[in-house]
Amino acid sequence: MIILDNVTKEYKQGHPALDRVSLHVHKGEFVFVVGKSGSGKTTLMRLLLKEIEPTSGRIIVNGYDYAKIKSRKIPYLRRQIGFVFQDFRLLQDRNIYDNVAFAQKVVEAPNRHMKRQVLNVLDLVGLADRLKAFPGELSGGEQQRVAIARAMVNHPLLLLADEPTGNLDPVTAREIMDLLDQVQKRGTTVVTVTHNKDLVNAMGRRVISLEDGRIEQDEARGSYDI
Ligand SMILES: Nc1ncnc2c1ncn2[C@@H]1O[C@H](COP(=O)(O)OP(=O)(O)OP(=O)(O)O)[C@@H](O)[C@H]1O
């Protein structure tokens, strides 16, 4: 699903944010990426989203070689990747239904499927009864559920989450992590950047630790003990 081969990203010459990182993530895996501030976690996510280009090395996601992909194919690639951010990034002037439906419209899904799919994912995240609410009327945890529903509505093969629980209390954070766990159980590969040691240690999943742009540890049922 994800192959990184000797990937380096230098924003400024001589200071690699990622330094010769090689990594394989299999289809359907759940992976945590941990590490101190500045260790390169967000850079890794941005490379996987093809928001930025590596300075050197090779990135292949779902069979797409990022160096070779034609620009007209990039929308197809992005359609297969959902993402969730710490600050939710919902459209404040749209209701919950429209926030999720908007992701569908972006990929020009046929209208007759749209409504059913939106309702399905909102049901999955437990918000089927809040369709008409606006983001400002929801708690942080509920807003993150909407963001996850939006990320899932196109049935992505890969879900990238950058600090999805960073703004949430511990109980809500656990609920969001359990939701990502369900997303993975439905077949989506999930890569989650987090600083939340308790959750990483509770979930017993693969943990990739970055330090100064390099992979320090990569453990199948890892813990977070930096
Ligand atoms: N756009 C940019 N231009 C220049 N340097 C950058 C840029 N983005 C990140 N960096 C640098 O790259 C390094 C890695 O940053 P990155 O944001 O990937 O770290 P991080 O592990 O996500 O940190 P945090 O946990 O604080 O979000 C840091 O030294 C950072 O200052």
Boltz pocket constraint, residues with backbone or C-beta under 6 A from the ligand:
constraints:
  - pocket:
      binder: B
      contacts: [[A, 11], [A, 12], [A, 15], [A, 16], [A, 17], [A, 35], [A, 36], [A, 37], [A, 38], [A, 39], [A, 40], [A, 41], [A, 42], [A, 43], [A, 44]]
      max_distance: 6.0
